[in-house]
């Protein structure tokens, strides 16, 4: 299922993924991984054309997306009778993030008005700080301003909007912090 201009987020996400990789920070990929009779498909009375059917090309990551070796891939929407817009829904994503001691997540991908929004809200509910990468997301916009409304809602709930360049700068600072030799304080 195509999201209009969805491909434009890939190089920007790759930049952020690169920065996280260099800083040895954990990266999680979530994906729809539906059975062929998933309830969200129009043939089953759902909203969407069939998409992301597990083990088919439609469920693969974008060929240009940089998925580092050993990255954690979390599949969602794997049960025929359950929808999962959020990467946290019916998965062990929260447990896996918390196992890394991360307190903050940077979030990008598709689509703003469904999976990005619900994943951001669940991350906030899990007690994480959330930064949505505003230039690394694109919406479906079944109604004209769905993406705008989604972003307004996640910000009202406490998420922050940042750009991919902001993220790279912030992550570089984490690197410096970790690589600085500890010196005794003079005062
Ligand atoms: Zn889906």
Boltz pocket constraint, residues with backbone or C-beta under 6 A from the ligand:
constraints:
  - pocket:
      binder: B
      contacts: [[A, 32], [A, 34], [A, 40], [A, 51], [A, 52], [A, 77], [A, 84]]
      max_distance: 6.0
